[in-house]
Amino acid sequence: MTDTPELEEGPPLLQIDAGSTIATLTLRRPARRNSLTDDDLHHLLDCIAQVNAEPAVRVLVLRADTGGQPRPVFSAGYHVGGFDRGDHGPQLFERVPDALERARPLTLCALNGSVYGGATDLVLACDLRIALAGSELRMPACSLGLHYYPTGLRRYVNRLGLNLAKRAFLTGRALAVEDLAAQAALFEQVLPAAQFDEAVLHTTRHLAHMAPLAAQATKQSLNEIAAGSFDEVLLREREAMSMASADFAEGRAAMAARRPPRFSGR
């Protein structure tokens, strides 16, 4: 099964269990194919900020409630009616994947359905991705007469490569997750429903056991290098910080003792 537990339909829901190192952010408008309104986007920004402020959280999982849908849809993207509202902020959607990409914890997208439009950028903004077999990704911006925003174009080129990014935008055709996994290594795994949840749980727990200082700093550095905005001095500072950390000492001790490390985040 890939449906989340029964949830009341509404804005995205952030769940952080007491004492847990894992947070789950769930899109929960399945009857509307999890399309996103301006209110949903503001709520997503608030949820990401809340996770950033919880130092115990090491992993954020993004998924969707697909209950009752004839075919699972992770998200149909931005609710296009919002473009006709006079108070729509043209950069509002862009702020959400940008914030997700910069989120302090490691992020995993559990893509439990097909994804369309702007929501594809939420998938690309995550650090790692697992997809439900048979799902697809479609970017119809040019088909609608829209030039996409700059950071989204960057993520498409960085994650998919130029040729696949052009195929996605300039044809507007759906791309199968199986093809994206094979051609762009976009997904860690593409799995049938019977194996999907177990794989997400296994990967999430694995990420939660990584050394948080080193993993989070390395994530920042990799994103800066990919964006062409890195500062080598800052990267050297992060390297030195990790080498002086209690986590690095614990990692060496655990390796010598042939036991699992117990990282504290210090």
C-alpha positions as CSV (number, residue, x, y, z in Angstrom):
1,M,0.0,0.0,0.0
2,T,1.2,3.5,-0.7
3,D,-1.6,5.5,0.8
4,T,-0.9,7.4,3.9
5,P,-3.1,6.8,7.0
6,E,-6.6,8.4,6.9
7,L,-6.1,12.2,7.0
8,E,-8.6,15.0,6.9
9,E,-8.4,16.8,3.6
10,G,-6.8,20.2,3.9
11,P,-3.5,22.0,3.7
12,P,-0.2,20.1,3.8
13,L,0.3,18.4,7.2
14,L,3.6,18.3,9.0
15,Q,4.1,15.4,11.4
16,I,7.0,15.2,13.9
17,D,6.7,12.5,16.5
18,A,8.0,13.4,20.0
19,G,11.7,12.5,20.2
20,S,11.8,11.5,16.5
21,T,14.6,12.5,14.1
22,I,12.2,12.1,11.1
23,A,9.5,14.6,10.0
24,T,6.8,13.8,7.3
25,L,5.2,16.5,5.2
26,T,2.1,15.2,3.4
27,L,0.0,16.8,0.7
28,R,-3.6,16.0,1.5
29,R,-6.1,17.1,-1.1
30,P,-6.5,13.8,-3.0
31,A,-9.9,14.7,-4.3
32,R,-8.3,17.6,-6.2
33,R,-5.3,15.5,-7.2
34,N,-3.3,17.4,-4.5
35,S,-3.2,20.6,-6.6
36,L,-1.7,23.5,-4.7
37,T,-3.3,26.8,-3.9
38,D,-1.6,30.0,-2.7
39,D,-2.7,29.1,0.9
40,D,-1.1,25.7,0.5
41,L,2.2,27.3,-0.7
42,H,2.3,29.6,2.3
43,H,1.6,26.6,4.5
44,L,4.4,24.6,3.0
45,L,6.8,27.5,3.6
46,D,5.7,27.6,7.3
47,C,6.2,23.8,7.6
48,I,9.7,23.9,6.1
49,A,10.6,26.8,8.5
50,Q,9.3,24.8,11.4
51,V,11.4,21.8,10.4
52,N,14.5,24.0,10.1
53,A,13.9,25.2,13.7
54,E,13.7,21.6,15.1
55,P,17.4,20.6,15.5
56,A,16.5,17.0,16.4
57,V,15.0,16.4,12.9
58,R,17.5,14.9,10.6
59,V,15.3,13.8,7.7
60,L,12.2,15.3,6.1
61,V,10.0,13.0,4.0
62,L,7.7,14.6,1.4
63,R,4.8,12.5,0.2
64,A,1.1,12.8,-0.7
65,D,-2.2,11.3,0.3
66,T,-3.5,9.5,-2.9
67,G,-6.5,7.8,-1.2
68,G,-9.6,7.4,-3.4
69,Q,-7.9,8.4,-6.6
70,P,-8.4,6.1,-9.6
71,R,-4.8,6.5,-10.5
72,P,-2.3,7.8,-7.9
73,V,-1.4,11.5,-8.4
74,F,1.2,13.0,-6.1
75,S,0.3,16.5,-7.2
76,A,-1.3,18.1,-10.3
77,G,0.8,21.2,-9.6
78,Y,-0.3,24.7,-9.0
79,H,-4.0,25.4,-9.2
80,V,-4.0,27.4,-12.4
81,G,-7.0,29.5,-11.3
82,G,-4.6,31.3,-8.9
83,F,-2.9,33.0,-11.9
84,D,-6.1,35.0,-12.5
85,R,-6.2,36.3,-8.9
86,G,-5.1,39.9,-8.6
87,D,-3.1,39.2,-5.4
88,H,-1.1,36.3,-6.8
89,G,2.6,36.7,-6.2
90,P,4.5,35.7,-9.3
91,Q,7.4,34.3,-7.3
92,L,5.3,32.6,-4.6
93,F,5.6,29.1,-6.1
94,E,9.3,29.5,-6.7
95,R,9.9,30.2,-3.1
96,V,8.7,26.7,-2.0
97,P,11.1,24.4,-3.9
98,D,13.8,26.9,-3.2
99,A,13.1,26.6,0.5
100,L,12.8,22.9,0.2
101,E,16.2,22.6,-1.6
102,R,17.8,24.7,1.2
103,A,16.1,22.9,4.1
104,R,18.5,22.0,6.9
105,P,17.6,18.3,7.1
106,L,18.2,15.7,4.4
107,T,15.1,15.5,2.3
108,L,13.5,12.4,0.7
109,C,10.6,12.6,-1.8
110,A,8.4,9.5,-1.6
111,L,6.8,10.0,-5.0
112,N,3.7,7.8,-4.6
113,G,2.0,8.9,-7.8
114,S,2.4,10.9,-11.0
115,V,3.4,14.6,-10.7
116,Y,2.7,17.5,-13.0
117,G,3.6,21.2,-13.5
118,G,5.2,23.1,-10.7
119,A,5.0,20.2,-8.3
120,T,7.7,18.4,-10.4
121,D,10.0,21.0,-9.0
122,L,9.2,20.0,-5.4
123,V,10.4,16.5,-6.4
124,L,13.6,17.8,-7.9
125,A,14.2,20.1,-4.9
126,C,14.5,17.0,-2.6
127,D,17.9,15.5,-2.0
128,L,16.8,11.9,-2.8
129,R,13.7,10.4,-4.4
130,I,11.9,7.0,-4.5
131,A,9.2,6.6,-7.1
132,L,6.1,4.4,-7.5
133,A,6.4,2.3,-10.6
134,G,4.1,3.4,-13.4
135,S,4.1,7.0,-12.4
136,E,5.0,9.9,-14.7
137,L,6.4,13.4,-14.6
138,R,5.0,16.1,-17.0
139,M,6.0,19.7,-17.4
140,P,3.3,21.6,-19.5
141,A,4.7,25.2,-19.0
142,C,5.4,25.9,-22.7
143,S,2.2,24.2,-23.7
144,L,0.4,26.8,-21.6
145,G,2.5,29.7,-22.9
146,L,4.6,30.1,-19.7
147,H,8.3,30.6,-19.4
148,Y,9.3,28.8,-16.2
149,Y,11.1,30.5,-13.3
150,P,15.0,30.5,-13.2
151,T,15.7,28.3,-10.2
152,G,13.3,25.7,-11.5
153,L,15.1,25.6,-14.9
154,R,18.4,25.2,-13.1
155,R,17.1,22.3,-11.1
156,Y,15.8,20.6,-14.2
157,V,19.1,21.0,-16.0
158,N,21.1,19.9,-12.9
159,R,19.0,16.9,-12.1
160,L,17.9,15.7,-15.6
161,G,20.7,17.0,-17.8
162,L,20.1,19.5,-20.7
163,N,18.7,17.0,-23.2
164,L,16.0,15.6,-20.9
165,A,15.2,19.0,-19.6
166,K,14.6,20.2,-23.1
167,R,12.4,17.2,-23.8
168,A,10.3,17.8,-20.7
169,F,9.8,21.5,-21.4
170,L,9.8,21.8,-25.2
171,T,7.5,18.8,-25.9
172,G,5.3,18.9,-22.8
173,R,5.1,15.1,-22.9
174,A,5.0,12.9,-19.9
175,L,8.2,11.2,-18.9
176,A,8.0,7.8,-17.2
177,V,9.8,7.5,-13.9
178,E,11.4,4.3,-15.1
179,D,13.0,6.2,-18.0
180,L,14.1,9.1,-15.7
181,A,15.7,6.5,-13.4
182,A,17.6,4.8,-16.2
183,Q,18.6,7.9,-18.1
184,A,19.2,10.5,-15.4
185,A,19.5,8.4,-12.2
186,L,16.8,10.7,-10.8
187,F,15.4,8.1,-8.4
188,E,17.1,5.9,-5.9
189,Q,14.5,3.2,-6.6
190,V,11.4,2.7,-8.7
191,L,9.2,0.2,-7.0
192,P,5.7,-1.4,-7.2
193,A,3.2,-0.5,-4.5
194,A,3.8,-3.7,-2.5
195,Q,7.4,-2.7,-1.9
196,F,7.2,1.1,-1.9
197,D,6.5,2.0,1.7
198,E,9.1,-0.5,3.1
199,A,11.7,1.0,0.8
200,V,10.8,4.6,1.9
201,L,11.0,3.6,5.5
202,H,14.4,1.8,5.1
203,T,15.9,4.7,3.2
204,T,14.6,7.2,5.7
205,R,16.0,5.3,8.7
206,H,19.4,5.0,6.9
207,L,19.5,8.8,6.3
208,A,18.6,9.5,9.9
209,H,21.6,7.5,11.1
210,M,24.1,9.5,9.0
211,A,26.3,11.9,10.9
212,P,24.0,15.0,10.9
213,L,26.7,17.7,11.0
214,A,28.7,16.2,8.1
215,A,25.6,15.2,6.0
216,Q,23.9,18.6,6.3
217,A,27.0,20.6,5.6
218,T,27.9,18.4,2.7
219,K,24.4,18.8,1.3
220,Q,24.8,22.6,1.4
221,S,28.1,22.4,-0.3
222,L,26.9,20.1,-3.1
223,N,23.9,22.4,-3.7
224,E,26.2,25.5,-3.9
225,I,28.6,23.8,-6.3
226,A,25.7,22.7,-8.5
227,A,24.4,26.2,-8.6
228,G,27.8,27.7,-9.4
229,S,27.7,29.8,-6.2
230,F,30.1,28.0,-3.9
231,D,32.8,29.7,-1.8
232,E,35.9,27.5,-1.4
233,V,36.8,29.2,1.9
234,L,33.4,28.3,3.3
235,L,33.7,24.7,2.1
236,R,37.1,24.5,3.8
237,E,35.5,25.8,7.0
238,R,32.8,23.2,6.9
239,E,35.5,20.5,6.3
240,A,37.5,21.8,9.4
241,M,34.3,21.9,11.5
242,S,33.5,18.3,10.7
243,M,37.1,17.1,11.4
244,A,36.9,18.8,14.9
245,S,33.5,17.4,15.7
246,A,32.5,14.8,18.3
247,D,30.7,13.0,15.5
248,F,33.9,12.4,13.5
249,A,35.6,11.1,16.7
250,E,32.6,8.8,17.3
251,G,32.6,7.7,13.7
252,R,36.3,6.7,13.9
253,A,35.7,5.0,17.3
254,A,32.8,3.0,15.9
255,M,34.7,1.9,12.9
256,A,37.6,0.7,15.1
257,A,35.2,-1.2,17.4
258,R,33.2,-2.5,14.5
259,R,29.9,-1.2,15.9
260,P,27.2,1.2,14.7
261,P,28.1,4.8,15.4
262,R,25.9,6.9,17.8
263,F,26.1,10.4,16.4
264,S,25.0,13.3,18.6
265,G,25.1,16.1,16.0
266,R,28.0,17.8,17.8
